[in-house]
Amino acid sequence: MGNTASDRKKEMYISQRDNRRESLSSAPGTPPATARHKQTLVIQQSAEDTDSLLNIDEAGGPTSAPAGSLHRGDALGNARQALRPRATTISHAPDHGKDENSHLPTVFRYKGQGKQVYIAGSFNNWKTKIPLTKSQNDFVTILDLPEGQHEYKFFVDGQWVLDPDQKHKEGEAGAQNNVVEVSRSDFEVFDALSMDGDKAGPSGSTFSSSPPGSYIQEIPNKKPYESSSGPPVLPPHLMQVILNRDIPVTYEPTLLPEPNHVMLNHLYALSIKDGVMVLSATHRYRKKYVTTLMYKPI
């Protein structure tokens, strides 16, 4: 009984001290500790989901937010700015300004002997040696060159070699270099045909593929680096003639299987049987293929 009043004063003092400590530790506008413990946790898929929490208006600033979430929103906003851009903003490789339409494919061919053949010229300032691919009887490469005249030379087994069969002239340093003329008109079929028809010899006769000089009975001496002149090798895809195939039962007798694109615009001749030669050619018009047969008695 004697300690009841003192115990009451002690409890009141402890309660006042706790209330004063809580009021000092809480900032203005901050919910009490009991309310803070009742806040709902929100799981975000990415930093972009912060917009739904901050209610950002069109100007980009927060209009209204619950108390106690402004500091958290500012931190998330700063983190969002530090993130890398989305995948839709991938930057492409810079264009160096090369106009592909102004470059034309040009074939270079070396018919001499050698193990490793390269080519260099004025088109790359004689800095880089471009390798040639070995074919059956020669070395070949295809380069995209701009229109105009270009000087070049072959680098064969560690030595610079001039091709005497091609056009050549004296370069700036006094050495002989081969010359190639690249013109867009050469790639126009009808312009090239008309240009070839306009070429005429000194006597007015047109040029032919026959070698210059008169025909004699003596066999000329063959140079060691020259390849044997013979008919070119037939590409294997031209051996697949549609007329020589057996038509399956699923096809109609008047229809042929759909040809490959490499079989178009070629003239085929079947073996002569019973004194008749059969010629065929396949052409395409849009999505249809037409094969024409010509029979000629011999």
LODREN-783079 format. One line per 8 residues: for each residue y, z, x of N, C-alpha, C, O. Coordinates in steps of 0.1 Angstrom, whole numbers, padded with zeros to 4 digits. Example, Ala and Ser with C-alpha at 12.3 -4.5 7.8 and 13.67 -1.06 7.14 Angstrom:
REM LODREN-783079
-0057 0078 0132 -0045 0078 0123 -0033 0078 0132 -0033 0085 0142 ~ -0022 0071 0128 -0011 0071 0137 0000 0079 0129 0011 0080 0134 $
This chain:
REM LODREN-783079
-0012 0000 0008 0000 0000 0000 0012 0000 0009 0022 -0006 0005 ~ 0012 0007 0020 0024 0008 0029 0027 -0005 0036 0038 -0008 0040 ~ 0017 -0014 0038 0019 -0026 0045 0021 -0038 0035 0023 -0049 0040 ~ 0022 -0036 0022 0024 -0047 0013 0037 -0054 0014 0038 -0066 0015 ~ 0048 -0046 0015 0062 -0051 0016 0063 -0059 0029 0069 -0069 0030 ~ 0058 -0053 0040 0059 -0060 0053 0051 -0073 0053 0056 -0082 0060 ~ 0040 -0073 0047 0032 -0085 0046 0039 -0096 0039 0039 -0108 0042 ~ 0046 -0092 0028 0053 -0102 0020 0065 -0108 0028 0067 -0120 0028 $
0072 -0100 0035 0083 -0104 0043 0078 -0114 0054 0084 -0124 0057 ~ 0066 -0111 0060 0061 -0119 0070 0057 -0133 0065 0059 -0143 0071 ~ 0051 -0134 0052 0047 -0146 0046 0059 -0155 0043 0059 -0167 0045 ~ 0070 -0148 0038 0082 -0155 0034 0089 -0161 0047 0094 -0172 0047 ~ 0088 -0154 0058 0094 -0158 0071 0086 -0170 0076 0092 -0180 0081 ~ 0073 -0170 0075 0065 -0181 0080 0067 -0193 0071 0068 -0205 0076 ~ 0069 -0192 0058 0071 -0203 0049 0084 -0209 0051 0085 -0222 0052 ~ 0095 -0201 0053 0108 -0207 0056 0108 -0214 0070 0115 -0224 0071 $
0101 -0208 0079 0101 -0215 0093 0094 -0229 0092 0098 -0238 0098 ~ 0083 -0229 0084 0076 -0242 0083 0084 -0253 0075 0084 -0264 0079 ~ 0091 -0248 0065 0100 -0258 0058 0111 -0263 0066 0115 -0274 0066 ~ 0117 -0253 0074 0128 -0257 0083 0123 -0267 0094 0130 -0277 0097 ~ 0111 -0265 0099 0106 -0274 0110 0103 -0287 0104 0105 -0297 0110 ~ 0098 -0288 0091 0095 -0301 0085 0107 -0309 0082 0108 -0321 0084 ~ 0118 -0301 0078 0131 -0308 0075 0137 -0314 0088 0144 -0324 0087 ~ 0136 -0307 0099 0141 -0311 0111 0134 -0323 0117 0140 -0332 0123 $
0121 -0324 0115 0113 -0334 0121 0113 -0347 0113 0110 -0358 0118 ~ 0117 -0347 0100 0117 -0358 0092 0131 -0365 0092 0141 -0358 0091 ~ 0131 -0379 0094 0144 -0386 0094 0148 -0389 0080 0139 -0389 0071 ~ 0161 -0391 0077 0166 -0394 0064 0159 -0407 0059 0159 -0417 0065 ~ 0154 -0406 0046 0148 -0418 0040 0133 -0419 0043 0127 -0428 0039 ~ 0128 -0410 0051 0113 -0410 0055 0106 -0402 0045 0109 -0391 0043 ~ 0095 -0407 0039 0087 -0399 0030 0081 -0387 0037 0078 -0388 0049 ~ 0078 -0377 0029 0071 -0365 0035 0058 -0368 0040 0052 -0379 0038 $
0052 -0358 0047 0039 -0360 0054 0028 -0364 0044 0020 -0372 0047 ~ 0029 -0357 0032 0018 -0360 0022 0019 -0374 0018 0009 -0380 0015 ~ 0031 -0379 0016 0032 -0393 0012 0029 -0403 0023 0023 -0414 0020 ~ 0031 -0400 0035 0028 -0408 0046 0013 -0410 0047 0008 -0421 0051 ~ 0006 -0400 0045 -0009 -0400 0045 -0015 -0409 0034 -0026 -0413 0035 ~ -0007 -0411 0024 -0012 -0419 0012 -0009 -0434 0013 -0011 -0441 0004 ~ -0003 -0439 0024 0001 -0453 0026 -0012 -0461 0026 -0022 -0457 0032 ~ -0011 -0473 0020 -0023 -0482 0020 -0023 -0491 0032 -0013 -0496 0036 $
-0035 -0492 0038 -0036 -0501 0050 -0039 -0515 0045 -0047 -0518 0036 ~ -0031 -0525 0051 -0032 -0539 0048 -0038 -0546 0060 -0033 -0545 0071 ~ -0049 -0554 0057 -0055 -0562 0068 -0049 -0576 0068 -0050 -0582 0058 ~ -0044 -0580 0079 -0038 -0593 0080 -0047 -0603 0088 -0054 -0599 0098 ~ -0048 -0615 0083 -0056 -0625 0090 -0048 -0630 0102 -0055 -0634 0112 ~ -0035 -0631 0102 -0027 -0635 0114 -0013 -0630 0112 -0010 -0623 0102 ~ -0005 -0633 0122 0009 -0628 0122 0017 -0634 0111 0027 -0629 0107 ~ 0012 -0646 0106 0020 -0653 0095 0019 -0646 0082 0028 -0648 0074 $
0009 -0637 0080 0008 -0629 0068 0019 -0618 0067 0020 -0612 0056 ~ 0027 -0616 0077 0037 -0606 0076 0048 -0610 0066 0054 -0601 0061 ~ 0049 -0623 0062 0059 -0627 0053 0057 -0620 0039 0066 -0617 0032 ~ 0044 -0619 0035 0041 -0613 0023 0045 -0598 0022 0047 -0592 0011 ~ 0045 -0591 0034 0049 -0577 0034 0064 -0575 0035 0068 -0565 0029 ~ 0071 -0584 0041 0085 -0582 0042 0094 -0588 0032 0106 -0586 0031 ~ 0088 -0597 0023 0095 -0604 0013 0107 -0611 0019 0118 -0609 0015 ~ 0105 -0621 0028 0115 -0628 0035 0121 -0638 0025 0113 -0646 0019 $
0134 -0639 0024 0141 -0649 0016 0142 -0662 0023 0137 -0663 0034 ~ 0149 -0672 0017 0151 -0685 0023 0159 -0684 0036 0157 -0693 0045 ~ 0168 -0675 0037 0177 -0674 0049 0169 -0668 0060 0174 -0669 0072 ~ 0158 -0662 0058 0150 -0658 0069 0151 -0643 0071 0144 -0638 0080 ~ 0159 -0635 0064 0161 -0621 0066 0154 -0613 0055 0151 -0618 0044 ~ 0150 -0600 0057 0143 -0592 0047 0153 -0588 0036 0164 -0584 0039 ~ 0149 -0590 0024 0157 -0586 0012 0154 -0572 0008 0164 -0564 0006 ~ 0142 -0569 0006 0139 -0555 0002 0125 -0552 0007 0116 -0560 0007 $
0124 -0540 0012 0111 -0536 0018 0109 -0521 0015 0119 -0514 0014 ~ 0097 -0516 0014 0095 -0502 0011 0100 -0494 0023 0100 -0498 0034 ~ 0103 -0481 0019 0108 -0472 0030 0097 -0469 0039 0086 -0467 0036 ~ 0101 -0469 0052 0091 -0465 0062 0084 -0478 0068 0076 -0476 0078 ~ 0086 -0490 0062 0080 -0502 0067 0089 -0511 0075 0084 -0521 0080 ~ 0102 -0508 0075 0111 -0517 0082 0109 -0517 0097 0109 -0528 0103 ~ 0106 -0506 0103 0104 -0506 0117 0091 -0513 0121 0090 -0520 0131 ~ 0081 -0511 0112 0069 -0518 0115 0070 -0533 0113 0065 -0541 0121 $
0078 -0538 0103 0081 -0552 0101 0089 -0558 0113 0086 -0569 0117 ~ 0098 -0550 0118 0106 -0556 0130 0096 -0558 0142 0097 -0568 0149 ~ 0087 -0548 0144 0078 -0550 0155 0069 -0562 0153 0066 -0569 0163 ~ 0064 -0564 0140 0056 -0576 0138 0063 -0589 0139 0058 -0599 0143 ~ 0076 -0588 0135 0084 -0600 0136 0086 -0604 0151 0086 -0616 0154 ~ 0089 -0594 0159 0090 -0597 0174 0077 -0602 0180 0077 -0611 0188 ~ 0066 -0597 0175 0053 -0601 0180 0050 -0616 0175 0044 -0624 0182 ~ 0055 -0619 0163 0053 -0632 0158 0060 -0643 0166 0055 -0654 0168 $
0073 -0639 0170 0080 -0649 0178 0074 -0651 0192 0075 -0662 0198 ~ 0067 -0641 0197 0060 -0642 0210 0047 -0650 0210 0042 -0654 0220 ~ 0042 -0653 0197 0030 -0660 0197 0032 -0675 0200 0043 -0680 0199 ~ 0021 -0682 0205 0022 -0696 0208 0023 -0704 0195 0019 -0699 0185 ~ 0028 -0716 0196 0029 -0725 0183 0015 -0728 0178 0005 -0727 0184 ~ 0016 -0733 0165 0003 -0736 0159 -0003 -0749 0165 0003 -0756 0173 ~ -0015 -0752 0161 -0022 -0763 0166 -0016 -0776 0162 -0019 -0787 0169 ~ -0008 -0776 0151 -0002 -0789 0147 0009 -0793 0155 0014 -0805 0154 $
0014 -0785 0165 0025 -0789 0174 0020 -0792 0187 0027 -0790 0197 ~ 0008 -0798 0188 0003 -0803 0201 0011 -0814 0207 0014 -0824 0199 ~ 0016 -0813 0219 0024 -0824 0225 0015 -0834 0231 0005 -0831 0237 ~ 0019 -0847 0229 0012 -0858 0234 0016 -0861 0248 0026 -0857 0253 ~ 0008 -0869 0255 0011 -0873 0269 0023 -0881 0269 0025 -0890 0260 ~ 0032 -0880 0279 0044 -0888 0279 0041 -0902 0282 0032 -0906 0289 ~ 0049 -0911 0275 0047 -0925 0277 0056 -0930 0288 0068 -0927 0289 ~ 0049 -0936 0298 0056 -0940 0310 0064 -0953 0309 0069 -0959 0318 $
0064 -0958 0296 0072 -0971 0294 0064 -0983 0297 0071 -0994 0298 ~ 0051 -0983 0299 0044 -0995 0302 0041 -1003 0290 0035 -0998 0280 ~ 0046 -1015 0289 0044 -1024 0278 0032 -1032 0280 0031 -1041 0288 ~ 0021 -1029 0272 0008 -1035 0274 0009 -1050 0270 0001 -1058 0275 ~ 0018 -1053 0261 0019 -1067 0257 0024 -1076 0268 0022 -1088 0268 ~ 0032 -1071 0277 0037 -1079 0288 0027 -1081 0299 0030 -1089 0309 ~ 0016 -1075 0299 0006 -1076 0310 -0006 -1085 0304 -0010 -1083 0293 ~ -0010 -1094 0312 -0021 -1103 0308 -0033 -1102 0317 -0031 -1100 0330 $
-0045 -1102 0312 -0057 -1101 0320 -0058 -1113 0330 -0058 -1125 0325 ~ -0060 -1110 0342 -0062 -1121 0353 -0075 -1119 0360 -0077 -1108 0365 ~ -0082 -1129 0362 -0095 -1128 0369 -0094 -1132 0383 -0088 -1142 0386 ~ -0099 -1124 0392 -0099 -1126 0407 -0114 -1127 0411 -0122 -1119 0408 ~ -0117 -1138 0418 -0131 -1141 0422 -0131 -1144 0437 -0124 -1152 0442 ~ -0140 -1137 0444 -0143 -1140 0458 -0157 -1145 0460 -0167 -1138 0456 ~ -0158 -1157 0465 -0171 -1164 0466 -0177 -1163 0480 -0188 -1169 0482 ~ -0171 -1156 0489 -0176 -1155 0502 -0187 -1145 0504 -0191 -1138 0494 $
-0191 -1143 0516 -0201 -1133 0519 -0194 -1119 0522 -0183 -1119 0527 ~ -0201 -1108 0520 -0196 -1095 0523 -0203 -1085 0515 -0210 -1087 0506 ~ -0202 -1072 0520 -0208 -1061 0513 -0198 -1053 0505 -0202 -1050 0493 ~ -0186 -1051 0510 -0176 -1044 0502 -0163 -1053 0502 -0158 -1056 0513 ~ -0159 -1056 0490 -0147 -1065 0489 -0137 -1058 0480 -0140 -1053 0470 ~ -0125 -1058 0485 -0113 -1052 0478 -0102 -1063 0477 -0103 -1073 0483 ~ -0092 -1060 0469 -0081 -1069 0467 -0068 -1060 0466 -0068 -1049 0461 ~ -0058 -1066 0472 -0044 -1059 0472 -0034 -1071 0471 -0037 -1082 0475 $
-0022 -1067 0466 -0012 -1078 0465 0001 -1072 0462 0004 -1060 0462 ~ 0010 -1082 0459 0024 -1078 0456 0025 -1071 0443 0035 -1064 0440 ~ 0015 -1072 0434 0015 -1065 0421 0014 -1050 0422 0018 -1043 0413 ~ 0009 -1045 0433 0008 -1031 0436 0015 -1027 0449 0011 -1017 0455 ~ 0024 -1036 0454 0031 -1034 0466 0022 -1032 0479 0026 -1026 0488 ~ 0010 -1038 0478 0000 -1037 0489 -0004 -1023 0493 -0007 -1021 0505 ~ -0003 -1014 0484 -0005 -1000 0487 -0020 -0996 0484 -0026 -0988 0491 ~ -0025 -1001 0473 -0039 -0997 0469 -0048 -1009 0470 -0045 -1020 0466 $
-0060 -1006 0475 -0071 -1016 0475 -0080 -1014 0464 -0086 -1004 0462 ~ -0081 -1024 0455 -0088 -1024 0443 -0102 -1030 0445 -0103 -1041 0450 ~ -0113 -1023 0443 -0126 -1029 0446 -0130 -1040 0436 -0126 -1039 0424 ~ -0138 -1049 0441 -0144 -1060 0432 -0158 -1057 0429 -0165 -1051 0438 ~ -0163 -1061 0418 -0177 -1058 0414 -0185 -1070 0418 -0182 -1082 0416 ~ -0197 -1067 0424 -0205 -1078 0429 -0213 -1084 0418 -0219 -1077 0410 ~ -0212 -1097 0416 -0220 -1105 0407 -0232 -1111 0413 -0236 -1107 0424 ~ -0237 -1122 0407 -0249 -1128 0413 -0246 -1135 0426 -0253 -1134 0436 $
-0235 -1143 0426 -0231 -1151 0437 -0217 -1148 0442 -0213 -1155 0452 ~ -0210 -1139 0436 -0196 -1137 0440 -0192 -1122 0437 -0200 -1114 0432 ~ -0179 -1119 0439 -0173 -1106 0436 -0162 -1109 0426 -0154 -1118 0428 ~ -0161 -1101 0415 -0152 -1104 0405 -0145 -1091 0401 -0151 -1080 0401 ~ -0132 -1092 0397 -0125 -1081 0390 -0115 -1087 0381 -0110 -1099 0383 ~ -0110 -1080 0371 -0100 -1084 0361 -0089 -1074 0362 -0091 -1062 0360 ~ -0077 -1078 0364 -0065 -1070 0365 -0055 -1074 0355 -0053 -1086 0352 ~ -0047 -1065 0349 -0037 -1067 0340 -0024 -1069 0348 -0019 -1059 0353 $
-0018 -1081 0348 -0007 -1084 0356 0005 -1089 0347 0002 -1096 0337 ~ 0017 -1086 0351 0028 -1092 0343 0030 -1107 0346 0024 -1112 0356 ~ 0037 -1114 0338 0040 -1128 0340 0047 -1130 0353 0056 -1122 0357 ~ 0045 -1141 0359 0051 -1145 0372 0042 -1148 0383 0030 -1150 0380 ~ 0047 -1150 0395 0039 -1154 0406 0036 -1141 0415 0045 -1133 0417 ~ 0023 -1140 0419 0019 -1128 0426 0011 -1133 0438 0003 -1142 0438 ~ 0014 -1126 0449 0006 -1128 0462 -0005 -1118 0463 -0003 -1106 0459 ~ -0016 -1122 0468 -0027 -1113 0470 -0036 -1117 0482 -0034 -1128 0487 $
-0045 -1108 0486 -0054 -1111 0497 -0066 -1102 0495 -0066 -1091 0490 ~ -0078 -1107 0500 -0090 -1100 0499 -0092 -1092 0512 -0089 -1096 0523 ~ -0098 -1080 0510 -0101 -1071 0521 -0116 -1070 0522 -0122 -1062 0514 ~ -0123 -1077 0531 -0137 -1078 0531 -0142 -1071 0544 -0139 -1075 0555 ~ -0150 -1061 0542 -0157 -1054 0553 -0147 -1050 0564 -0150 -1051 0575 ~ -0136 -1045 0560 -0126 -1040 0569 -0116 -1050 0575 -0109 -1047 0584 ~ -0117 -1063 0570 -0108 -1073 0575 -0101 -1081 0563 -0107 -1083 0553 ~ -0089 -1084 0566 -0081 -1092 0556 -0086 -1107 0556 -0086 -1113 0567 $
-0090 -1112 0545 -0096 -1126 0544 -0088 -1134 0534 -0084 -1129 0523 ~ -0084 -1146 0538 -0078 -1156 0529 -0088 -1165 0523 -0096 -1170 0530 ~ -0086 -1167 0510 -0095 -1177 0503 -0089 -1191 0504 -0079 -1194 0498 ~ -0095 -1199 0512 -0090 -1213 0514 -0091 -1222 0502 -0083 -1232 0501 ~ -0099 -1218 0492 -0101 -1227 0480 -0090 -1224 0470 -0089 -1232 0461 ~ -0083 -1213 0471 -0072 -1210 0462 -0059 -1213 0468 -0057 -1215 0480 ~ -0049 -1214 0459 -0035 -1216 0464 -0030 -1205 0473 -0033 -1193 0471 ~ -0024 -1209 0484 -0019 -1199 0493 -0005 -1204 0499 -0002 -1216 0499 $
0002 -1195 0504 0015 -1198 0510 0018 -1187 0521 0011 -1177 0522 ~ 0028 -1190 0529 0032 -1180 0539 0040 -1169 0533 0050 -1172 0526 ~ 0037 -1157 0536 0044 -1145 0530 0056 -1142 0538 0060 -1149 0548 ~ 0062 -1130 0534 0074 -1126 0541 0072 -1122 0556 0080 -1124 0564 ~ 0060 -1116 0559 0057 -1112 0572 0052 -1124 0581 0048 -1121 0592 ~ 0051 -1135 0575 0046 -1147 0583 0031 -1149 0581 0026 -1159 0586 ~ 0024 -1141 0574 0009 -1142 0572 0007 -1151 0560 0015 -1152 0551 ~ -0005 -1157 0559 -0008 -1166 0548 -0015 -1157 0537 -0024 -1149 0540 $
-0010 -1158 0525 -0015 -1150 0514 -0018 -1160 0502 -0012 -1170 0501 ~ -0028 -1156 0494 -0031 -1164 0482 -0021 -1161 0472 -0015 -1151 0471 ~ -0020 -1171 0463 -0009 -1170 0452 -0016 -1173 0439 -0024 -1182 0438 ~ -0012 -1165 0429 -0017 -1167 0415 -0005 -1167 0406 0004 -1160 0407 ~ -0005 -1177 0396 0006 -1178 0387 0001 -1173 0373 -0009 -1179 0368 ~ 0007 -1163 0368 0003 -1157 0355 0014 -1162 0344 0026 -1159 0346 ~ 0009 -1169 0334 0018 -1174 0324 0011 -1171 0310 -0001 -1172 0308 ~ 0020 -1167 0300 0014 -1164 0287 0009 -1177 0280 0001 -1176 0272 $
0015 -1188 0284 0010 -1201 0277 -0004 -1204 0281 -0011 -1211 0273 ~ -0009 -1198 0292 -0023 -1201 0295 -0033 -1194 0285 -0045 -1198 0284 ~ -0028 -1184 0278 -0036 -1177 0269 -0035 -1182 0254 -0042 -1178 0245 ~ -0027 -1192 0252 -0026 -1199 0240 -0035 -1211 0241 -0033 -1220 0249 ~ -0045 -1212 0232 -0056 -1222 0233 -0050 -1236 0232 -0053 -1244 0241 ~ -0042 -1238 0222 -0038 -1252 0220 -0027 -1256 0230 -0027 -1268 0234 ~ -0019 -1247 0234 -0009 -1250 0245 -0016 -1253 0258 -0012 -1262 0265 ~ -0027 -1245 0261 -0034 -1248 0273 -0041 -1262 0273 -0042 -1269 0283 $
-0047 -1265 0261 -0053 -1278 0260 -0044 -1290 0261 -0046 -1300 0268 ~ -0032 -1288 0255 -0022 -1299 0256 -0017 -1300 0270 -0014 -1311 0275 ~ -0015 -1289 0277 -0010 -1289 0291 -0021 -1296 0300 -0017 -1303 0309 ~ -0034 -1293 0298 -0044 -1299 0306 -0044 -1314 0303 -0047 -1322 0312 ~ -0041 -1318 0291 -0041 -1332 0288 -0029 -1340 0293 -0030 -1352 0296 ~ -0018 -1332 0295 -0006 -1339 0301 -0007 -1341 0316 0000 -1349 0322 ~ -0016 -1334 0323 -0017 -1335 0337 -0024 -1348 0341 -0034 -1352 0335 ~ -0018 -1355 0350 -0023 -1368 0354 -0022 -1370 0369 -0013 -1363 0375 $
-0031 -1378 0375 -0031 -1380 0389 -0020 -1390 0393 -0012 -1394 0385 ~ -0019 -1393 0406 -0009 -1402 0411 -0010 -1416 0405 0000 -1423 0403 ~ -0022 -1420 0402 -0024 -1433 0396 -0024 -1434 0381 -0026 -1444 0375 ~ -0021 -1422 0375 -0020 -1422 0361 -0032 -1417 0354 -0032 -1414 0342 ~ -0043 -1416 0361 -0056 -1411 0355 -0056 -1396 0355 -0050 -1389 0363 ~ -0062 -1390 0345 -0063 -1376 0343 -0072 -1370 0353 -0081 -1376 0358 ~ -0069 -1357 0357 -0078 -1350 0366 -0091 -1347 0360 -0092 -1345 0348 ~ -0101 -1346 0368 -0115 -1342 0363 -0120 -1331 0372 -0114 -1328 0382 $
-0132 -1326 0368 -0138 -1316 0376 -0146 -1321 0388 -0151 -1313 0395 ~ -0146 -1334 0390 -0153 -1340 0401 -0145 -1336 0414 -0133 -1337 0414 ~ -0152 -1333 0425 -0145 -1330 0437 -0138 -1342 0443 -0142 -1354 0440 ~ -0127 -1340 0450 -0120 -1352 0456 -0128 -1359 0466 -0137 -1354 0472 ~ -0124 -1372 0468 -0131 -1380 0478 -0141 -1390 0472 -0143 -1389 0460 ~ -0146 -1399 0480 -0155 -1409 0475 -0169 -1405 0476 -0172 -1396 0484 ~ -0178 -1411 0468 -0192 -1408 0468 -0199 -1416 0479 -0197 -1428 0480 ~ -0207 -1409 0487 -0214 -1416 0498 -0229 -1412 0498 -0233 -1403 0489 $
-0237 -1418 0506 -0251 -1415 0506 -0255 -1403 0516 -0266 -1399 0516 ~ -0245 -1399 0524 -0248 -1388 0533 -0246 -1374 0526 -0237 -1372 0519 ~ -0255 -1365 0530 -0254 -1352 0524 -0244 -1344 0532 -0245 -1343 0544 ~ -0234 -1338 0525 -0224 -1331 0533 -0229 -1318 0538 -0239 -1312 0533 ~ -0223 -1313 0549 -0227 -1300 0555 -0222 -1289 0546 -0210 -1289 0542 ~ -0231 -1280 0544 -0227 -1268 0535 -0222 -1257 0544 -0228 -1253 0554 ~ -0211 -1251 0540 -0205 -1240 0547 -0213 -1227 0545 -0219 -1226 0534 ~ -0214 -1218 0554 -0223 -1207 0553 -0218 -1197 0542 -0227 -1191 0535 $
-0205 -1197 0539 -0201 -1187 0529 -0201 -1193 0515 -0198 -1186 0505 ~ -0204 -1206 0513 -0204 -1213 0500 -0217 -1210 0493 -0228 -1209 0499 ~ -0215 -1207 0480 -0227 -1205 0472 -0233 -1218 0467 -0225 -1228 0466 ~ -0245 -1218 0463 -0252 -1231 0458 -0246 -1234 0445 -0245 -1226 0436 ~ -0243 -1247 0443 -0237 -1251 0430 -0249 -1255 0421 -0257 -1263 0424 ~ -0249 -1248 0410 -0259 -1250 0400 -0255 -1246 0386 -0243 -1241 0385 ~ -0263 -1249 0376 -0258 -1245 0363 -0257 -1230 0361 -0265 -1223 0367 ~ -0248 -1226 0354 -0246 -1211 0352 -0258 -1205 0344 -0265 -1212 0337 $
-0260 -1192 0347 -0271 -1186 0340 -0268 -1183 0325 -0257 -1179 0322 ~ -0277 -1186 0317 -0275 -1185 0302 -0275 -1170 0299 -0284 -1163 0302 ~ -0264 -1165 0292 -0264 -1151 0288 -0276 -1148 0279 -0280 -1156 0271 ~ -0282 -1136 0280 -0294 -1133 0272 -0291 -1133 0257 -0300 -1135 0250 ~ -0279 -1129 0253 -0277 -1128 0238 -0277 -1142 0232 -0278 -1143 0220 ~ -0275 -1153 0240 -0275 -1166 0234 -0289 -1171 0232 -0291 -1182 0226 ~ -0299 -1164 0237 -0313 -1168 0235 -0318 -1164 0221 -0328 -1169 0217 ~ -0310 -1156 0214 -0315 -1151 0201 -0309 -1161 0190 -0299 -1158 0183 $
-0315 -1172 0189 -0311 -1182 0179 -0317 -1179 0166 -0329 -1176 0165 ~ -0309 -1179 0155 -0313 -1175 0142 -0324 -1185 0137 -0333 -1181 0130 ~ -0322 -1198 0140 -0331 -1208 0134 -0345 -1207 0140 -0355 -1211 0134 ~ -0347 -1200 0152 -0360 -1199 0158 -0367 -1186 0153 -0378 -1183 0157 ~ -0360 -1178 0145 -0366 -1165 0140 -0374 -1168 0128 -0372 -1178 0120 ~ -0384 -1160 0126 -0392 -1160 0113 -0385 -1153 0102 -0381 -1141 0104 ~ -0383 -1159 0091 -0375 -1153 0080 -0385 -1144 0073 -0395 -1148 0068 ~ -0381 -1131 0071 -0390 -1122 0064 -0391 -1125 0049 -0383 -1133 0044 $
-0400 -1119 0043 -0402 -1122 0029 -0391 -1116 0020 -0388 -1122 0010 ~ -0384 -1106 0025 -0373 -1100 0018 -0361 -1109 0016 -0353 -1108 0007 ~ -0360 -1119 0025 -0349 -1129 0024 -0353 -1141 0016 -0364 -1144 0015 ~ -0343 -1147 0010 -0345 -1159 0002 -0347 -1170 0012 -0342 -1170 0023 ~ -0354 -1181 0008 -0356 -1192 0017 -0343 -1199 0022 -0343 -1204 0033 ~ -0333 -1199 0013 -0321 -1206 0016 -0311 -1197 0024 -0300 -1202 0028 ~ -0314 -1184 0027 -0305 -1175 0034 -0311 -1172 0047 -0323 -1171 0049 ~ -0302 -1169 0056 -0306 -1165 0070 -0302 -1151 0072 -0293 -1146 0066 $
-0308 -1144 0082 -0303 -1130 0085 -0289 -1131 0091 -0284 -1141 0096 ~ -0282 -1120 0089 -0268 -1119 0094 -0267 -1120 0109 -0274 -1112 0116 ~ -0260 -1130 0114 -0260 -1131 0129 -0251 -1121 0136 -0243 -1115 0129 ~ -0253 -1120 0149 -0244 -1112 0157 -0231 -1119 0160 -0231 -1131 0159 ~ -0221 -1112 0163 -0208 -1118 0165 -0208 -1127 0178 -0200 -1136 0179 ~ -0217 -1124 0187 -0217 -1132 0200 -0224 -1145 0197 -0224 -1154 0206 ~ -0231 -1147 0186 -0237 -1160 0183 -0228 -1170 0176 -0232 -1181 0174 ~ -0216 -1166 0173 -0207 -1175 0166 -0201 -1185 0175 -0199 -1183 0187 $
-0197 -1197 0169 -0190 -1207 0176 -0197 -1213 0188 -0191 -1216 0198 ~ -0210 -1213 0187 -0218 -1219 0198 -0227 -1230 0192 -0231 -1230 0181 ~ -0229 -1240 0200 -0237 -1252 0196 -0251 -1250 0201 -0253 -1249 0214 ~ -0261 -1249 0192 -0275 -1247 0196 -0283 -1260 0194 -0280 -1267 0184 ~ -0292 -1263 0203 -0301 -1275 0201 -0316 -1270 0202 -0320 -1263 0211 ~ -0323 -1274 0192 -0337 -1270 0191 -0345 -1280 0199 -0340 -1291 0203 ~ -0357 -1277 0202 -0366 -1286 0209 -0369 -1298 0201 -0370 -1298 0189 ~ -0369 -1310 0208 -0371 -1322 0202 -0385 -1324 0197 -0395 -1322 0205 $
-0387 -1326 0184 -0400 -1327 0178 -0400 -1340 0169 -0391 -1342 0161 ~ -0410 -1348 0170 -0412 -1360 0162 -0400 -1369 0163 -0396 -1376 0154 ~ -0394 -1369 0175 -0383 -1379 0177 -0370 -1375 0170 -0362 -1384 0168 ~ -0368 -1362 0167 -0356 -1358 0160 -0350 -1346 0167 -0357 -1336 0171 ~ -0337 -1347 0170 -0330 -1335 0176 -0322 -1328 0165 -0316 -1334 0157 ~ -0323 -1315 0166 -0317 -1306 0156 -0306 -1298 0163 -0309 -1291 0172 ~ -0294 -1299 0158 -0283 -1291 0163 -0278 -1282 0152 -0278 -1285 0141 ~ -0273 -1270 0157 -0268 -1260 0147 -0256 -1253 0153 -0255 -1252 0165 $
-0248 -1248 0144 -0236 -1240 0148 -0233 -1231 0136 -0234 -1234 0125 ~ -0230 -1218 0140 -0227 -1208 0130 -0212 -1204 0131 -0207 -1201 0142 ~ -0205 -1204 0120 -0191 -1200 0119 -0190 -1189 0108 -0198 -1187 0100 ~ -0179 -1181 0110 -0176 -1170 0100 -0163 -1173 0093 -0153 -1177 0099 ~ -0163 -1171 0080 -0151 -1172 0072 -0150 -1159 0064 -0158 -1157 0055 ~ -0141 -1150 0069 -0140 -1137 0063 -0153 -1129 0065 -0157 -1126 0076 ~ -0160 -1126 0053 -0172 -1119 0054 -0185 -1127 0052 -0196 -1122 0050 ~ -0183 -1140 0052 -0194 -1149 0050 -0197 -1157 0063 -0188 -1161 0070 $
-0210 -1160 0065 -0214 -1168 0077 -0220 -1181 0072 -0228 -1181 0062 ~ -0216 -1192 0078 -0221 -1205 0074 -0227 -1212 0086 -0221 -1213 0097 ~ -0240 -1216 0085 -0247 -1223 0096 -0249 -1237 0092 -0255 -1240 0081 ~ -0244 -1246 0100 -0245 -1261 0098 -0256 -1267 0106 -0256 -1264 0118 ~ -0264 -1275 0100 -0275 -1282 0107 -0272 -1297 0108 -0268 -1303 0098 ~ -0275 -1303 0119 -0273 -1317 0121 -0286 -1323 0127 -0291 -1318 0137 ~ -0291 -1333 0120 -0304 -1339 0124 -0300 -1353 0130 -0294 -1361 0123 ~ -0305 -1356 0142 -0302 -1369 0148 -0315 -1375 0153 -0322 -1368 0162 $
-0319 -1386 0149 -0331 -1393 0154 -0329 -1398 0168 -0318 -1403 0171 ~ -0339 -1398 0176 -0338 -1403 0190 -0347 -1414 0192 -0348 -1420 0203 $
